[in-house]
Amino acid sequence: MTPSERRNGDLAGHLRLPDLDDLVAEVDRSCVGTTAPGSVEPDWLALLRAAAAVAARLRVLGDDLVEEYVEHCRLQGESYEAIGAALAFAGEGAASRIVTPQAAYLPEEIAPELRAAMHAMKAEAVRHSNNFVGTEHLLGGLLRSDNSATALLQRSEIDLELLARDVERSFVRGASAPSARIAWTPYARRALAMAKADAQRGGGGPIGCAHVLVALAGLGAGVAARVLAANGADAAVLRRGGGGSG
């Protein structure tokens, strides 16, 4: 093992991970008041099902986390062999974790307003020294100018100033200067794919800012979804305001 690998292994060991006691408490909380039929004892099978559901969510999060950095490595020109070796060092199945490339979108699939917003999204990442474009950057970029997303928020009676303030609070400053090419996170890529599907259902026009906004709210995960929900802008509210294809 090289000194670099040893150092990286030590760093990984000191990352803040979910504590088992916290996870057990979450399972217990989700089954409050559940007792076995004809007994005063807890329904242990219900608790087991809840534990399995939590474990499945953690596996999905783990897969998304690895996919995030595989995408960064590929974007920076790392070889499949180097990526596979890094995954093998971490105990990951290399073949299963070298994922399909980020989807490419034709220029005509992106509305001019969204192309402008995408520049603002990357600028948000650079401004906070983040080496990723996450859902919080997507939402921050959408709020930087007047577009179909901000118009939808106004029709939905969402306070844009309060929302922008909460988005700003959601950013975490990174520890290093961002690289020239920054990959979108799995959630951010998923939001754009959802936005494209929504645009196609609505008649096949280009993806606009409002499509991305509704997708961010509808993800059900990620920073942007939490910030939007906290400001009363969940997917149902936005669709009532005329966002999405219904």
C-alpha positions as CSV (number, residue, x, y, z in Angstrom):
1,M,0.0,0.0,0.0
2,T,1.4,3.4,-1.0
3,P,1.6,6.3,1.5
4,S,-1.2,8.1,-0.5
5,E,-3.5,5.1,-0.3
6,R,-2.7,4.7,3.4
7,R,-3.5,8.4,4.0
8,N,-6.8,8.2,2.0
9,G,-7.8,5.1,3.9
10,D,-7.2,6.9,7.2
11,L,-9.3,9.9,6.1
12,A,-12.1,7.6,5.1
13,G,-12.0,6.0,8.5
14,H,-12.6,9.4,10.1
15,L,-15.6,10.5,8.0
16,R,-18.8,11.1,9.9
17,L,-21.0,8.2,9.1
18,P,-24.5,7.3,10.4
19,D,-24.2,5.8,13.9
20,L,-25.7,2.4,14.4
21,D,-27.5,3.6,17.5
22,D,-29.1,6.5,15.5
23,L,-30.2,4.0,12.8
24,V,-31.8,1.7,15.4
25,A,-33.6,4.7,16.9
26,E,-34.9,5.7,13.5
27,V,-36.2,2.2,12.9
28,D,-37.8,2.3,16.4
29,R,-39.4,5.7,15.7
30,S,-40.8,4.6,12.4
31,C,-42.7,1.7,14.2
32,V,-44.0,3.6,17.2
33,G,-47.2,2.0,18.5
34,T,-46.8,-1.1,16.4
35,T,-47.4,-4.3,18.4
36,A,-47.5,-7.9,17.3
37,P,-51.1,-9.3,16.8
38,G,-52.6,-10.4,20.1
39,S,-49.5,-9.4,22.1
40,V,-48.1,-6.4,24.0
41,E,-44.7,-7.1,22.6
42,P,-43.3,-5.0,19.7
43,D,-44.0,-6.3,16.2
44,W,-40.4,-7.5,15.6
45,L,-41.2,-8.5,12.0
46,A,-42.4,-5.0,11.3
47,L,-39.2,-3.6,12.9
48,L,-37.2,-6.0,10.7
49,R,-39.0,-4.8,7.6
50,A,-38.3,-1.2,8.6
51,A,-34.6,-2.0,9.3
52,A,-34.3,-3.6,5.8
53,A,-35.9,-0.6,4.2
54,V,-33.4,1.8,6.0
55,A,-30.5,-0.5,4.9
56,A,-31.8,-0.5,1.3
57,R,-31.9,3.4,1.3
58,L,-28.3,3.5,2.7
59,R,-27.1,1.1,-0.1
60,V,-28.7,3.4,-2.7
61,L,-27.1,6.4,-1.2
62,G,-23.7,4.6,-1.2
63,D,-24.1,3.7,-4.8
64,D,-25.0,7.3,-5.7
65,L,-21.9,8.5,-3.7
66,V,-19.5,6.2,-5.6
67,E,-21.2,7.0,-8.9
68,E,-20.6,10.7,-8.2
69,Y,-16.8,10.3,-8.0
70,V,-16.6,7.8,-10.8
71,E,-18.2,10.5,-13.0
72,H,-15.6,13.0,-11.8
73,C,-12.7,10.6,-12.5
74,R,-14.0,9.9,-16.0
75,L,-14.6,13.6,-16.7
76,Q,-10.9,14.3,-15.7
77,G,-9.7,11.6,-18.1
78,E,-8.8,8.8,-15.7
79,S,-8.6,5.4,-17.3
80,Y,-11.0,2.5,-16.6
81,E,-8.1,0.6,-15.2
82,A,-7.2,3.4,-12.7
83,I,-10.9,3.7,-11.6
84,G,-11.2,-0.1,-11.3
85,A,-8.0,-0.2,-9.1
86,A,-9.3,2.6,-6.9
87,L,-12.6,0.8,-6.4
88,A,-10.9,-2.5,-5.7
89,F,-8.8,-0.8,-3.1
90,A,-12.0,0.3,-1.4
91,G,-13.5,-3.1,-1.7
92,E,-16.0,-2.1,-4.4
93,G,-16.9,-4.3,-7.3
94,A,-15.2,-2.4,-10.1
95,A,-17.2,-3.8,-13.0
96,S,-20.5,-2.9,-11.3
97,R,-19.5,0.6,-10.3
98,I,-18.1,1.9,-13.7
99,V,-21.4,3.4,-14.7
100,T,-22.8,4.6,-17.9
101,P,-21.6,8.0,-19.0
102,Q,-23.6,11.1,-18.1
103,A,-26.4,11.6,-20.6
104,A,-25.7,14.0,-23.5
105,Y,-28.3,16.5,-24.5
106,L,-28.6,18.0,-27.9
107,P,-28.4,21.8,-28.1
108,E,-32.0,22.0,-29.3
109,E,-33.2,20.1,-26.3
110,I,-32.1,22.9,-23.9
111,A,-34.1,26.1,-24.0
112,P,-32.0,29.3,-24.2
113,E,-33.2,30.4,-20.7
114,L,-31.9,27.1,-19.2
115,R,-28.6,27.3,-21.0
116,A,-28.1,30.7,-19.4
117,A,-29.2,29.3,-16.0
118,M,-26.6,26.4,-16.4
119,H,-23.8,29.0,-16.5
120,A,-25.2,30.5,-13.3
121,M,-25.4,27.0,-11.7
122,K,-21.7,26.3,-12.4
123,A,-20.9,29.8,-11.1
124,E,-22.6,29.0,-7.8
125,A,-20.4,25.9,-7.5
126,V,-17.2,27.9,-8.2
127,R,-18.3,30.7,-5.8
128,H,-18.5,28.2,-3.0
129,S,-15.4,26.2,-4.0
130,N,-17.4,23.1,-4.7
131,N,-16.1,20.5,-7.0
132,F,-19.6,19.3,-7.9
133,V,-22.8,20.8,-9.2
134,G,-25.6,19.6,-6.9
135,T,-29.3,20.2,-6.7
136,E,-28.6,23.3,-4.5
137,H,-26.5,24.8,-7.3
138,L,-29.3,24.0,-9.8
139,L,-31.8,25.8,-7.7
140,G,-29.5,28.7,-6.9
141,G,-28.8,29.1,-10.6
142,L,-32.5,29.1,-11.5
143,L,-33.0,32.0,-9.0
144,R,-30.3,34.2,-10.5
145,S,-32.5,35.6,-13.3
146,D,-36.0,36.1,-14.4
147,N,-37.2,32.9,-16.2
148,S,-40.0,30.4,-16.3
149,A,-38.9,28.9,-13.0
150,T,-39.1,32.2,-11.1
151,A,-42.4,33.0,-12.8
152,L,-43.8,29.7,-11.7
153,L,-42.7,30.4,-8.1
154,Q,-44.4,33.8,-8.2
155,R,-47.6,32.3,-9.5
156,S,-47.4,29.7,-6.7
157,E,-47.1,32.6,-4.2
158,I,-43.6,31.6,-3.1
159,D,-41.5,34.4,-1.5
160,L,-38.5,34.5,-3.9
161,E,-36.3,36.5,-1.4
162,L,-36.9,34.0,1.4
163,L,-36.3,31.1,-0.9
164,A,-33.0,32.6,-2.2
165,R,-31.9,33.2,1.3
166,D,-32.5,29.6,2.3
167,V,-30.7,28.4,-0.8
168,E,-27.7,30.5,0.1
169,R,-27.7,29.0,3.6
170,S,-27.7,25.5,2.2
171,F,-24.4,25.9,0.5
172,V,-21.3,24.3,2.1
173,R,-18.0,25.9,1.3
174,G,-15.5,23.5,-0.2
175,A,-11.9,23.1,0.9
176,S,-10.2,23.4,-2.5
177,A,-10.4,25.4,-5.8
178,P,-12.9,23.8,-8.2
179,S,-11.5,22.1,-11.2
180,A,-12.1,23.4,-14.7
181,R,-14.6,20.7,-15.5
182,I,-17.2,20.0,-12.8
183,A,-19.5,17.0,-12.9
184,W,-23.1,17.1,-11.9
185,T,-24.1,14.9,-8.9
186,P,-26.4,11.9,-9.5
187,Y,-29.4,13.8,-8.1
188,A,-28.7,16.8,-10.3
189,R,-28.4,14.5,-13.4
190,R,-31.6,12.7,-12.3
191,A,-33.4,16.0,-12.1
192,L,-32.4,17.0,-15.6
193,A,-33.5,13.6,-16.9
194,M,-36.9,14.1,-15.1
195,A,-37.2,17.6,-16.6
196,K,-36.6,16.2,-20.1
197,A,-39.2,13.6,-19.6
198,D,-41.6,16.3,-18.4
199,A,-40.9,18.5,-21.4
200,Q,-41.5,15.5,-23.7
201,R,-44.8,14.7,-22.0
202,G,-45.8,18.4,-22.5
203,G,-45.4,18.3,-26.2
204,G,-41.7,17.7,-26.9
205,G,-40.4,21.2,-26.6
206,P,-37.0,22.1,-25.2
207,I,-36.3,21.7,-21.5
208,G,-37.0,25.0,-19.7
209,C,-36.2,26.3,-16.3
210,A,-39.7,25.5,-15.0
211,H,-39.2,21.9,-15.9
212,V,-36.0,21.7,-13.9
213,L,-37.6,23.4,-10.9
214,V,-40.5,21.0,-10.8
215,A,-38.1,18.1,-11.2
216,L,-36.0,19.3,-8.2
217,A,-39.1,19.5,-6.1
218,G,-40.3,16.1,-7.3
219,L,-37.0,14.3,-6.6
220,G,-38.0,13.7,-3.0
221,A,-34.3,13.8,-2.0
222,G,-31.4,16.3,-2.1
223,V,-30.8,19.8,-0.7
224,A,-33.0,21.6,-3.3
225,A,-36.1,19.4,-2.6
226,R,-35.7,20.1,1.2
227,V,-35.3,23.8,0.7
228,L,-38.3,24.0,-1.7
229,A,-40.5,22.0,0.6
230,A,-39.5,24.2,3.6
231,N,-40.7,27.2,1.6
232,G,-44.0,25.6,0.6
233,A,-42.9,24.9,-3.0
234,D,-43.3,21.1,-3.2
235,A,-44.1,19.5,-6.6
236,A,-47.8,19.5,-6.0
237,V,-47.9,23.2,-5.3
238,L,-45.8,24.0,-8.4
239,R,-47.9,21.8,-10.7
240,R,-51.0,23.6,-9.4
241,G,-49.2,26.8,-10.4
242,G,-48.9,25.5,-14.0
243,G,-45.5,23.8,-13.8
244,G,-44.9,20.5,-15.6
245,S,-47.2,18.5,-17.9
246,G,-49.6,17.6,-15.1
